[in-house]
Amino acid sequence: MTIGTAKYLALSAGLTFALATSSAGAHHAFSAQYDSEQPVTLNGVVVKIDWLNPHAYFYVDVEDAATGEITSWACELTSPVGLMRRGWTRNSMKIGDQVVVDGILARDGSKLMNAQSVVLVSTGQKLFTRTPAEEQLSSTGGDQQ
């Protein structure tokens, strides 16, 4: 092996390690971000959908019945692959759909929740977002996948 080849292999190994550890560190523990003692139910209109890794998100505008004020909420889901395993497609939910979302509030008080179930109001169809194993992990403070 030449010195050039050795340097190339060492650089490749270093970059691979850096990429692997940076993506692993980016994933969060469910209990670090969400408080399983703070369940919430939202009823609103889907205004945006981000079908991205490592977690998909959708955004819902919710009207306060008392004041008429609209508040936008971010709803975190599992990964797109995880959603597809549960029967979701990119067309399962559309912008403009009225939804009822059950989930867990973010610890930081922001308008962010981890969505655990989504019901399309127009059809009553329930779009499952979590497996029973993920439900168990969230209730015990483990990692959410």
Helices and strands as residue ranges (DSSP letters): H 3-26, H 30-33, E 34-50, E 57-63, E 70-76, H 80-85, E 98-106, E 112-120, E 126-128, H 132-140
